[in-house]
Amino acid sequence: MSTHLPRALTATEITDLLHEARARTLFLLSGVEDEDLLKQHDPLMSPIVWDLGHIGHFEEVWLLKNAASGTHGSEGLEGIYNPFENPRAVRDALPLPRRAEAEGYLAEIRARVLGALGRMDFEDSEQPLLRDGFVFRMVLQHEYQHSETILQTLQLKQGKLYDAPRAWGFGRPEPGSAPPIGSMVRFQGGEVSIGTDDRSAAYDNERPCHARILPPFWIDATPVTNRQYLEFMEDEGYRRMELWSEEGRAWLEAEEAVSPKYWACQGADGWSCRVMDRTVPVPPDHPVMHVCYHEAEAFARWAGKRLPTEFEWEAAATWDPIEGRARPFPWGEQAPGPDLANLDQLGFGTAPVGAHPENVSPLGCYGMIGDVWEWTSTDFDGYPGYSTFPYPEYSEVFFGDDYKVLRGGSWATRPGAIRSTFRNWDYPIRRQIFSGFRCARDG
Protein backbone atom coordinates (compact mmCIF):
# COMPACT_ATOMS: atom_id res chain seq x y z
CA MET A 1 0.00 0.00 0.00
CA SER A 2 1.18 3.52 -0.76
CA THR A 3 2.02 5.63 2.27
CA HIS A 4 3.73 8.54 0.52
CA LEU A 5 2.98 11.60 2.66
CA PRO A 6 4.13 15.13 1.79
CA ARG A 7 6.17 16.72 4.55
CA ALA A 8 4.96 19.61 6.67
CA LEU A 9 5.59 23.15 5.46
CA THR A 10 7.40 25.86 7.38
CA ALA A 11 5.94 29.34 7.84
CA THR A 12 8.53 30.73 5.43
CA GLU A 13 7.62 28.18 2.76
CA ILE A 14 3.93 28.93 3.22
CA THR A 15 4.57 32.66 2.83
CA ASP A 16 6.52 32.09 -0.38
CA LEU A 17 3.85 29.79 -1.80
CA LEU A 18 1.05 32.23 -0.99
CA HIS A 19 2.95 35.05 -2.70
CA GLU A 20 3.67 32.92 -5.77
CA ALA A 21 0.05 31.76 -6.13
CA ARG A 22 -1.25 35.33 -5.95
CA ALA A 23 1.37 36.62 -8.37
CA ARG A 24 0.29 33.99 -10.92
CA THR A 25 -3.41 34.78 -10.50
CA LEU A 26 -2.84 38.48 -11.13
CA PHE A 27 -0.31 37.82 -13.89
CA LEU A 28 -2.86 35.82 -15.88
CA LEU A 29 -5.16 38.84 -15.79
CA SER A 30 -2.57 41.52 -16.44
CA GLY A 31 -3.59 41.88 -20.08
CA VAL A 32 -7.35 41.67 -19.56
CA GLU A 33 -9.53 44.78 -19.75
CA ASP A 34 -11.44 45.77 -16.61
CA GLU A 35 -14.74 45.41 -18.44
CA ASP A 36 -13.85 41.87 -19.47
CA LEU A 37 -13.33 41.01 -15.80
CA LEU A 38 -16.87 42.19 -14.98
CA LYS A 39 -18.56 40.61 -17.98
CA GLN A 40 -20.15 37.15 -17.87
CA HIS A 41 -18.75 35.64 -21.05
CA ASP A 42 -20.85 32.47 -20.79
CA PRO A 43 -23.50 31.25 -18.30
CA LEU A 44 -21.22 28.27 -17.61
CA MET A 45 -18.61 30.54 -16.01
CA SER A 46 -18.50 33.35 -13.46
CA PRO A 47 -17.47 36.90 -14.23
CA ILE A 48 -13.75 36.73 -13.50
CA VAL A 49 -13.97 39.40 -10.82
CA TRP A 50 -16.27 37.05 -8.88
CA ASP A 51 -13.47 34.45 -8.90
CA LEU A 52 -11.08 37.06 -7.51
CA GLY A 53 -13.44 38.00 -4.69
CA HIS A 54 -14.20 34.36 -3.94
CA ILE A 55 -10.46 33.57 -3.68
CA GLY A 56 -10.09 36.32 -1.07
CA HIS A 57 -13.27 35.36 0.80
CA PHE A 58 -12.24 31.69 0.97
CA GLU A 59 -8.83 32.70 2.33
CA GLU A 60 -10.44 34.99 4.90
CA VAL A 61 -12.85 32.32 6.14
CA TRP A 62 -10.36 29.47 6.38
CA LEU A 63 -7.15 31.22 7.44
CA LEU A 64 -8.45 34.06 9.59
CA LYS A 65 -11.64 32.59 11.05
CA ASN A 66 -11.73 28.80 10.98
CA ALA A 67 -8.02 28.09 11.47
CA ALA A 68 -7.92 30.37 14.49
CA SER A 69 -11.03 28.88 16.08
CA GLY A 70 -10.67 25.25 15.01
CA THR A 71 -13.97 25.37 13.10
CA HIS A 72 -14.35 22.61 10.49
CA GLY A 73 -17.49 23.78 8.70
CA SER A 74 -18.22 26.31 6.00
CA GLU A 75 -20.54 28.57 7.96
CA GLY A 76 -18.48 31.62 7.07
CA LEU A 77 -18.85 31.15 3.30
CA GLU A 78 -21.92 33.34 2.99
CA GLY A 79 -22.83 36.36 0.89
CA ILE A 80 -22.17 36.99 -2.78
CA TYR A 81 -19.13 34.69 -2.82
CA ASN A 82 -21.02 31.60 -1.64
CA PRO A 83 -21.04 29.38 -4.77
CA PHE A 84 -24.09 27.41 -3.60
CA GLU A 85 -26.25 30.44 -2.86
CA ASN A 86 -25.15 32.07 -6.12
CA PRO A 87 -24.70 29.61 -9.01
CA ARG A 88 -22.55 30.68 -11.92
CA ALA A 89 -25.41 31.58 -14.25
CA VAL A 90 -26.65 34.40 -11.95
CA ARG A 91 -23.36 35.86 -10.75
CA ASP A 92 -23.39 38.67 -13.29
CA ALA A 93 -26.44 40.09 -11.46
CA LEU A 94 -24.59 40.33 -8.13
CA PRO A 95 -23.15 43.64 -6.84
CA LEU A 96 -19.65 42.74 -7.94
CA PRO A 97 -16.63 44.97 -7.28
CA ARG A 98 -14.45 46.41 -9.99
CA ARG A 99 -10.87 45.21 -10.43
CA ALA A 100 -9.23 47.75 -8.10
CA GLU A 101 -11.64 46.99 -5.27
CA ALA A 102 -11.28 43.23 -5.71
CA GLU A 103 -7.48 43.42 -5.78
CA GLY A 104 -7.54 45.70 -2.74
CA TYR A 105 -9.63 43.13 -0.86
CA LEU A 106 -7.19 40.37 -1.83
CA ALA A 107 -4.24 42.43 -0.58
CA GLU A 108 -5.97 43.32 2.70
CA ILE A 109 -6.81 39.70 3.52
CA ARG A 110 -3.32 38.54 2.57
CA ALA A 111 -1.68 41.11 4.87
CA ARG A 112 -3.83 39.92 7.77
CA VAL A 113 -3.03 36.28 7.00
CA LEU A 114 0.71 36.91 6.99
CA GLY A 115 0.42 38.81 10.24
CA ALA A 116 -1.35 35.85 11.86
CA LEU A 117 0.90 33.16 10.40
CA GLY A 118 3.59 33.42 13.05
CA ARG A 119 1.06 32.75 15.81
CA MET A 120 -0.15 29.45 14.39
CA ASP A 121 1.03 26.09 15.74
CA PHE A 122 1.30 23.52 12.93
CA GLU A 123 2.11 20.72 15.37
CA ASP A 124 -1.03 21.13 17.50
CA SER A 125 -2.55 17.63 17.54
CA GLU A 126 -5.87 19.12 18.64
CA GLN A 127 -6.05 21.34 15.56
CA PRO A 128 -6.34 19.14 12.43
CA LEU A 129 -6.82 22.17 10.20
CA LEU A 130 -3.39 23.48 11.13
CA ARG A 131 -1.55 20.20 11.52
CA ASP A 132 1.25 19.97 8.93
CA GLY A 133 -0.10 23.16 7.37
CA PHE A 134 -3.14 21.41 5.84
CA VAL A 135 -5.42 24.47 5.78
CA PHE A 136 -2.74 26.52 4.00
CA ARG A 137 -2.30 23.84 1.35
CA MET A 138 -6.08 23.72 0.96
CA VAL A 139 -6.25 27.48 0.43
CA LEU A 140 -3.31 27.36 -1.99
CA GLN A 141 -4.92 24.57 -4.01
CA HIS A 142 -8.17 26.52 -4.03
CA GLU A 143 -6.42 29.49 -5.66
CA TYR A 144 -4.54 27.20 -8.05
CA GLN A 145 -7.84 25.64 -9.11
CA HIS A 146 -9.46 29.02 -9.64
CA SER A 147 -6.58 30.14 -11.83
CA GLU A 148 -7.43 27.19 -14.09
CA THR A 149 -11.10 28.16 -13.96
CA ILE A 150 -10.14 31.71 -14.96
CA LEU A 151 -8.28 30.30 -17.98
CA GLN A 152 -11.42 28.38 -18.97
CA THR A 153 -13.28 31.71 -18.93
CA LEU A 154 -10.55 33.45 -20.91
CA GLN A 155 -10.76 30.66 -23.49
CA LEU A 156 -14.52 31.25 -23.74
CA LYS A 157 -14.36 35.02 -23.97
CA GLN A 158 -14.39 36.93 -27.22
CA GLY A 159 -13.59 40.53 -28.01
CA LYS A 160 -10.24 42.14 -27.29
CA LEU A 161 -7.35 39.76 -27.90
CA TYR A 162 -5.94 38.13 -24.80
CA ASP A 163 -2.30 39.24 -24.70
CA ALA A 164 -0.72 36.49 -22.61
CA PRO A 165 -0.13 34.01 -25.44
CA ARG A 166 1.51 36.75 -27.52
CA ALA A 167 3.76 37.69 -24.62
CA TRP A 168 4.83 34.16 -23.72
CA GLY A 169 4.33 32.27 -26.95
CA PHE A 170 2.77 28.87 -27.35
CA GLY A 171 5.01 26.04 -26.23
CA ARG A 172 5.70 23.81 -29.21
CA PRO A 173 8.03 21.03 -28.09
CA GLU A 174 8.74 18.27 -30.54
CA PRO A 175 7.09 14.85 -30.29
CA GLY A 176 9.09 12.39 -28.24
CA SER A 177 9.63 8.66 -28.26
CA ALA A 178 6.16 7.55 -27.23
CA PRO A 179 4.71 4.24 -28.45
CA PRO A 180 2.73 4.27 -31.70
CA ILE A 181 -0.50 6.24 -31.35
CA GLY A 182 -3.37 3.89 -30.58
CA SER A 183 -1.18 1.16 -29.07
CA MET A 184 -2.25 -0.35 -25.77
CA VAL A 185 -0.51 -1.81 -22.73
CA ARG A 186 -1.86 -4.58 -20.53
CA PHE A 187 -2.38 -4.64 -16.78
CA GLN A 188 -2.28 -8.27 -15.73
CA GLY A 189 -4.75 -7.84 -12.91
CA GLY A 190 -4.43 -8.20 -9.16
CA GLU A 191 -4.57 -6.17 -5.98
CA VAL A 192 -3.49 -2.53 -6.09
CA SER A 193 -3.73 0.39 -3.69
CA ILE A 194 -6.01 3.29 -4.58
CA GLY A 195 -6.06 6.70 -2.93
CA THR A 196 -3.92 8.05 -0.12
CA ASP A 197 -3.82 8.49 3.64
CA ASP A 198 -2.19 11.90 3.36
CA ARG A 199 -3.79 14.61 5.51
CA SER A 200 -1.35 17.41 4.78
CA ALA A 201 -2.38 18.08 1.17
CA ALA A 202 -4.90 15.55 -0.19
CA TYR A 203 -8.61 16.27 -0.22
CA ASP A 204 -11.06 14.10 1.68
CA ASN A 205 -12.34 12.39 -1.50
CA GLU A 206 -8.83 10.96 -2.12
CA ARG A 207 -8.85 9.15 1.22
CA PRO A 208 -8.45 6.56 2.57
CA CYS A 209 -5.82 4.51 0.81
CA HIS A 210 -7.46 1.14 0.24
CA ALA A 211 -6.92 -2.09 -1.67
CA ARG A 212 -8.83 -2.99 -4.80
CA ILE A 213 -8.62 -6.13 -6.89
CA LEU A 214 -8.75 -5.32 -10.59
CA PRO A 215 -9.27 -7.88 -13.37
CA PRO A 216 -6.86 -7.71 -16.31
CA PHE A 217 -7.39 -4.85 -18.74
CA TRP A 218 -5.76 -3.03 -21.62
CA ILE A 219 -5.37 0.74 -21.70
CA ASP A 220 -4.13 3.17 -24.34
CA ALA A 221 -0.46 3.98 -23.96
CA THR A 222 -1.18 7.61 -24.91
CA PRO A 223 -4.16 9.96 -24.84
CA VAL A 224 -6.36 9.96 -27.92
CA THR A 225 -4.93 12.49 -30.39
CA ASN A 226 -6.57 14.98 -32.70
CA ARG A 227 -5.53 12.81 -35.66
CA GLN A 228 -7.38 9.81 -34.20
CA TYR A 229 -10.39 11.92 -33.36
CA LEU A 230 -10.52 13.31 -36.90
CA GLU A 231 -10.73 9.72 -38.17
CA PHE A 232 -13.77 9.22 -35.93
CA MET A 233 -15.33 12.41 -37.32
CA GLU A 234 -14.57 11.46 -40.92
CA ASP A 235 -16.24 8.09 -40.31
CA GLU A 236 -19.48 9.95 -39.47
CA GLY A 237 -18.96 9.42 -35.74
CA TYR A 238 -21.26 12.30 -34.84
CA ARG A 239 -24.06 10.90 -37.04
CA ARG A 240 -23.90 7.22 -36.14
CA MET A 241 -26.38 7.06 -33.33
CA GLU A 242 -25.47 3.46 -32.45
CA LEU A 243 -22.20 4.82 -31.03
CA TRP A 244 -23.95 7.10 -28.54
CA SER A 245 -25.69 6.29 -25.27
CA GLU A 246 -29.26 7.49 -24.74
CA GLU A 247 -27.94 10.41 -22.68
CA GLY A 248 -25.29 11.06 -25.32
CA ARG A 249 -27.87 11.19 -28.10
CA ALA A 250 -29.95 13.68 -26.08
CA TRP A 251 -26.87 15.86 -25.61
CA LEU A 252 -25.93 15.57 -29.27
CA GLU A 253 -29.39 16.63 -30.39
CA ALA A 254 -29.45 19.60 -28.01
CA GLU A 255 -25.89 20.73 -28.75
CA GLU A 256 -25.89 19.95 -32.49
CA ALA A 257 -22.18 19.19 -32.12
CA VAL A 258 -20.12 18.01 -35.09
CA SER A 259 -16.64 18.42 -33.57
CA PRO A 260 -14.85 19.25 -30.29
CA LYS A 261 -15.64 22.65 -28.83
CA TYR A 262 -13.70 25.54 -30.42
CA TRP A 263 -13.08 23.62 -33.66
CA ALA A 264 -14.18 25.01 -37.02
CA CYS A 265 -13.99 23.58 -40.53
CA GLN A 266 -11.99 25.74 -42.93
CA GLY A 267 -13.10 23.91 -46.06
CA ALA A 268 -10.21 22.67 -48.16
CA ASP A 269 -7.80 23.87 -45.49
CA GLY A 270 -9.16 21.38 -42.98
CA TRP A 271 -10.01 21.98 -39.34
CA SER A 272 -8.82 24.81 -37.13
CA CYS A 273 -9.21 25.39 -33.41
CA ARG A 274 -9.34 28.52 -31.29
CA VAL A 275 -6.79 28.58 -28.46
CA MET A 276 -6.90 31.60 -26.16
CA ASP A 277 -8.17 33.99 -28.85
CA ARG A 278 -5.95 32.60 -31.58
CA THR A 279 -7.07 30.42 -34.44
CA VAL A 280 -4.54 27.75 -35.46
CA PRO A 281 -4.68 24.56 -37.53
CA VAL A 282 -5.66 21.56 -35.41
CA PRO A 283 -2.33 19.99 -34.39
CA PRO A 284 -2.68 16.31 -35.34
CA ASP A 285 -0.27 14.83 -32.80
CA HIS A 286 -1.61 16.67 -29.75
CA PRO A 287 -4.19 15.14 -27.37
CA VAL A 288 -7.75 15.97 -28.38
CA MET A 289 -9.19 18.58 -25.98
CA HIS A 290 -12.55 20.16 -25.11
CA VAL A 291 -14.60 17.00 -25.56
CA CYS A 292 -17.33 15.97 -23.15
CA TYR A 293 -17.84 12.54 -21.61
CA HIS A 294 -20.43 11.58 -24.22
CA GLU A 295 -18.02 12.36 -27.08
CA ALA A 296 -15.27 10.34 -25.40
CA GLU A 297 -17.63 7.43 -24.83
CA ALA A 298 -18.83 7.46 -28.46
CA PHE A 299 -15.23 7.50 -29.75
CA ALA A 300 -14.32 4.59 -27.50
CA ARG A 301 -17.28 2.57 -28.77
CA TRP A 302 -16.32 3.43 -32.38
CA ALA A 303 -12.79 2.18 -31.67
CA GLY A 304 -14.08 -1.09 -30.19
CA LYS A 305 -13.01 -0.03 -26.72
CA ARG A 306 -14.46 1.69 -23.64
CA LEU A 307 -13.43 4.36 -21.18
CA PRO A 308 -11.35 3.19 -18.21
CA THR A 309 -12.68 3.23 -14.69
CA GLU A 310 -10.89 5.69 -12.44
CA PHE A 311 -9.38 2.73 -10.57
CA GLU A 312 -7.95 1.31 -13.78
CA TRP A 313 -6.65 4.79 -14.61
CA GLU A 314 -4.92 5.14 -11.23
CA ALA A 315 -3.43 1.65 -11.40
CA ALA A 316 -2.13 2.33 -14.92
CA ALA A 317 -0.67 5.65 -13.77
CA THR A 318 0.91 4.61 -10.47
CA TRP A 319 1.19 0.91 -9.73
CA ASP A 320 4.71 -0.47 -9.69
CA PRO A 321 4.41 -4.27 -9.75
CA ILE A 322 8.09 -4.81 -8.99
CA GLU A 323 7.98 -2.74 -5.80
CA GLY A 324 4.38 -3.69 -5.03
CA ARG A 325 3.33 -0.11 -4.33
CA ALA A 326 1.82 2.96 -5.96
CA ARG A 327 4.02 5.86 -6.98
CA PRO A 328 2.99 9.44 -6.10
CA PHE A 329 3.45 10.32 -9.79
CA PRO A 330 3.79 8.11 -12.87
CA TRP A 331 7.52 8.84 -13.10
CA GLY A 332 8.22 8.38 -9.38
CA GLU A 333 8.63 10.57 -6.31
CA GLN A 334 9.79 13.85 -7.87
CA ALA A 335 7.31 16.72 -7.86
CA PRO A 336 6.10 17.84 -11.31
CA GLY A 337 8.36 20.20 -13.24
CA PRO A 338 8.43 21.50 -16.82
CA ASP A 339 10.73 18.69 -17.91
CA LEU A 340 8.35 16.03 -16.60
CA ALA A 341 4.85 17.13 -17.59
CA ASN A 342 2.95 19.77 -19.54
CA LEU A 343 1.45 21.64 -16.58
CA ASP A 344 1.54 25.13 -15.06
CA GLN A 345 -0.37 27.17 -17.65
CA LEU A 346 2.33 29.21 -19.36
CA GLY A 347 2.58 26.97 -22.43
CA PHE A 348 -1.07 27.95 -23.11
CA GLY A 349 -1.94 24.70 -24.80
CA THR A 350 -1.28 21.02 -25.21
CA ALA A 351 2.04 19.54 -26.31
CA PRO A 352 2.63 16.74 -28.84
CA VAL A 353 2.13 13.28 -27.42
CA GLY A 354 5.48 12.02 -26.15
CA ALA A 355 7.00 15.48 -25.75
CA HIS A 356 7.78 14.64 -22.11
CA PRO A 357 9.35 11.17 -22.42
CA GLU A 358 9.93 10.79 -18.67
CA ASN A 359 6.18 11.18 -18.06
CA VAL A 360 5.62 7.44 -18.29
CA SER A 361 4.22 5.03 -15.72
CA PRO A 362 5.66 1.62 -14.77
CA LEU A 363 2.96 0.04 -16.94
CA GLY A 364 4.10 2.08 -19.95
CA CYS A 365 1.40 4.77 -20.15
CA TYR A 366 2.57 8.19 -21.36
CA GLY A 367 1.27 11.60 -20.41
CA MET A 368 -1.07 10.62 -17.59
CA ILE A 369 -0.25 13.85 -15.75
CA GLY A 370 -0.75 17.11 -17.66
CA ASP A 371 -1.99 18.18 -21.12
CA VAL A 372 -5.67 17.17 -20.69
CA TRP A 373 -7.94 15.99 -17.91
CA GLU A 374 -8.97 12.44 -18.81
CA TRP A 375 -12.57 11.27 -18.54
CA THR A 376 -13.22 7.99 -16.76
CA SER A 377 -16.41 5.93 -16.63
CA THR A 378 -16.70 6.21 -12.83
CA ASP A 379 -19.41 8.18 -11.04
CA PHE A 380 -18.05 10.50 -8.35
CA ASP A 381 -18.51 9.02 -4.89
CA GLY A 382 -16.63 8.49 -1.64
CA TYR A 383 -14.18 5.66 -1.11
CA PRO A 384 -14.89 2.93 1.47
CA GLY A 385 -14.23 4.53 4.85
CA TYR A 386 -14.67 8.06 3.48
CA SER A 387 -14.91 10.80 6.10
CA THR A 388 -15.76 14.41 5.30
CA PHE A 389 -13.06 16.92 6.20
CA PRO A 390 -13.11 19.81 6.64
CA TYR A 391 -16.50 20.62 5.06
CA PRO A 392 -19.10 18.65 3.06
CA GLU A 393 -19.46 21.26 0.32
CA TYR A 394 -16.09 20.38 -1.20
CA SER A 395 -16.80 16.72 -2.01
CA GLU A 396 -19.74 15.10 -0.28
CA VAL A 397 -22.58 17.19 -1.72
CA PHE A 398 -21.48 16.20 -5.24
CA PHE A 399 -21.49 12.43 -4.65
CA GLY A 400 -23.81 10.47 -6.93
CA ASP A 401 -24.35 9.61 -10.58
CA ASP A 402 -24.66 13.19 -11.84
CA TYR A 403 -20.89 13.60 -12.15
CA LYS A 404 -18.10 11.63 -13.82
CA VAL A 405 -14.54 11.53 -12.50
CA LEU A 406 -11.66 13.02 -14.49
CA ARG A 407 -8.02 12.36 -13.72
CA GLY A 408 -4.52 13.65 -14.43
CA GLY A 409 -4.70 17.44 -14.72
CA SER A 410 -4.24 19.60 -17.81
CA TRP A 411 -1.80 22.13 -19.23
CA ALA A 412 -3.73 24.74 -17.21
CA THR A 413 -3.30 22.92 -13.88
CA ARG A 414 -0.76 24.24 -11.40
CA PRO A 415 1.72 21.57 -10.23
CA GLY A 416 0.66 22.07 -6.61
CA ALA A 417 -2.90 21.06 -7.50
CA ILE A 418 -2.28 17.68 -9.10
CA ARG A 419 -1.12 14.23 -8.05
CA SER A 420 -1.98 10.73 -9.20
CA THR A 421 -4.68 10.37 -6.54
CA PHE A 422 -6.36 13.72 -7.33
CA ARG A 423 -10.01 13.36 -8.37
CA ASN A 424 -11.72 15.99 -10.49
CA TRP A 425 -15.38 15.68 -11.43
CA ASP A 426 -17.88 17.36 -13.72
CA TYR A 427 -21.15 16.87 -15.55
CA PRO A 428 -20.83 14.51 -18.54
CA ILE A 429 -21.97 17.33 -20.86
CA ARG A 430 -19.18 19.74 -19.93
CA ARG A 431 -16.49 20.52 -22.48
CA GLN A 432 -15.34 24.04 -21.70
CA ILE A 433 -12.94 22.28 -19.34
CA PHE A 434 -9.54 21.20 -20.71
CA SER A 435 -10.67 17.60 -21.10
CA GLY A 436 -9.59 14.66 -23.23
CA PHE A 437 -9.39 10.91 -22.68
CA ARG A 438 -7.71 7.58 -23.36
CA CYS A 439 -9.49 4.28 -23.96
CA ALA A 440 -9.42 0.86 -22.34
CA ARG A 441 -10.79 -2.62 -22.98
CA ASP A 442 -11.17 -5.81 -21.00
CA GLY A 443 -8.04 -7.88 -20.69
Disulfide bonds with the S-S distance in Angstrom:
none
